[in-house]
Amino acid sequence: MLSTGEKSIIFLLHYNNSRISKLRLVKLMFLISRRSSIYDFIPYKYGPFSFTLYHDLSKLEKDGYVLIENENVDLIKSELPQIENRTKNIIRMYSQQFINFDDNKLIKYIYDAHPKYTIFSLYMKNANYIRDSRGVTTIGYEGKSIDKFLEELIENKINILIDVRKNAYSRKFGFHGNILKKYLNNIDIDYMHMPELGIDSDLRKDLKNIKDYKNLFDKYKEDLKERTSQLEEIKKISENKKISLMCFEKNIEYCHRGILAELLRIQGIEVEDL
C-alpha cells in the first residue's frame, strides 16, 4: 500500500508532465509540506532535505512507479492512486506558482524565504548556526519521522546522541543504529551506543500497568549500581558537549531514560526532556 508521501510524489510528477528533476521535486515537496504535513525536512547541504522522501522515492523506483536517471525522476506508471483533494490542490498551486522558476531560482527563493534551512548549505548560508551549548537532554523517537527527530536535535544544538537501547535495532525507518549513525554524521552529530544502559527486551514483555513499569524500573535502578562507569562518562562528556540520551518511548515515564535522567539529577546534573 502506498503511503501519503508516495501518492503525493506520484501526483506531483503527473502534474509536472511526468518528469521533474530530483532537486526540484524535493524543493517543491518542501513547500507543499509546509501547507500539508506530508514530509518533515531538515537543513542540509543544499537547503531543506528529507531522508524519508528519498527513501520513498527509492521504494517507488523499486516498485516500478518511477525511473530515476541523470538526476531526473520520470513517472512510468500511468495509473494514479487516490489522494485527498486538498493535497491535490496544494500540489497544483505550488507547481503552478513556480512553473517559470528554473531550479537555481527556486533554490534562491527557498533560501531567502526559509533561511534556517541554509545553516549547513554548501551553496549559500543565510543564517548562522553554532553548537555552543552543553549539558544533558533526553529524547524519544516514538511517533516521529527520522527527519523530525534530526530536526529536534539540530534545533537543540545537540553534539552527541547517546543511544541507550539495549539493541540498536528498529523496524522504523532511519532508527537502526548503523543507519542512524550515518544520518547523524551527515549533520555533524556524533553517535554513541551504550547498550549497558539498556533493558533486555524480554523484561519489557507483558507490561500492562503502572505497577508493572514500577517493578521493572525498580530492578533497573538496582542494576545501575553496577554501571557507574557509563554514568560517569555521560557526566564527563556533558561538561563540554550537549548530549541527548535516546530511546524509543515518547512518554518518558514509560522509558528507562527517565530513570537515567532522575539519577543524574540526584547527582546534581541538570537534564532537559525534549
PyMOL commands that set and color helices and strands:
alter all, ss='L'
color gray80, all
select helices_A, chain A and resi 4-15+22-35+51-62+85-97+103-113+115-118+146-155+177-186+195-197+201-204+210-224+228-237+252-254+257-266
alter helices_A, ss='H'
color red, helices_A
select strands_A, chain A and resi 19-21+42-44+47-49+66-69+72-75+135-140+160-163+190-193+242-247+271-273
alter strands_A, ss='S'
color yellow, strands_A
deselect
rebuild
show_as cartoon
